Amino acid sequence: MLIDSIVILFVHINKLITFNEVVIFLLICFYLYACILCECLFMLNLMLSKVLDAMKTLCLSF
């Protein structure tokens, strides 16, 4: 997906780039970055909650 965005950017560089196209491209990149970041945070949160649950069960067993 990121490679497609880069290819689209190079296609736009070949012709005259308007300000709107640059803004749209930056917004798409920011959106993709935000999605990837949210996904990573979600996975991290999931892992941490599992670790905390495991620690709770360990503590309760003693």
N, C-alpha and C positions, 0 to 999 in steps of 0.2 A: 504493500500500500504506500509506504514512504517512497519507494523507488518510482512508483507511478507519479507521485507528486513531483519528484525531481525531474522526471522526463517531461512532464507538463510544463515545468518552469523553463527548461531548456527550449522547448517549442516556443514558448512566449518570448524568450530572449531573442530567438531568430527573427521574429517580427517586432514591430514597435510595441513596447510594453506600456500599457496605460497604468495609471496609479491605482485604479479600481482592481485590476487583475492582480497586482502585487498585494493589495490589502486582502483580497479573497484568498490568495494562496497562503498568506500568513495566518489567516483565520483557520483555514483547513489544517495547517501544520499544528497550530495551537490546540485545535480540537482533538487531533490524533494524539498529541502529547498528553492532553488531559485524560483522554480515555485510557491510554496505557498506564498513566500514573494511578488513576482510580483502580484499575484492575490489579496493579501491584499492591496498592494499599489494602484492597479487599483480601487478596491472597495472604498478605502478611497478617492481617487481623484474624483471618481464619486459623492460621498456624499458631498465632499467639494464644487464641482462645483454647485451642486443643492442648497446647502445652500447659496452660493454666489449669484446665480441667484435670489433666494427668497429675499435676502437682497437688491439686486438692485431694484427689483420690488417694495419693500416696500419703499425704499428711493425715487424712482421716483413718487410714488403715493402721497407723501407729498408735 
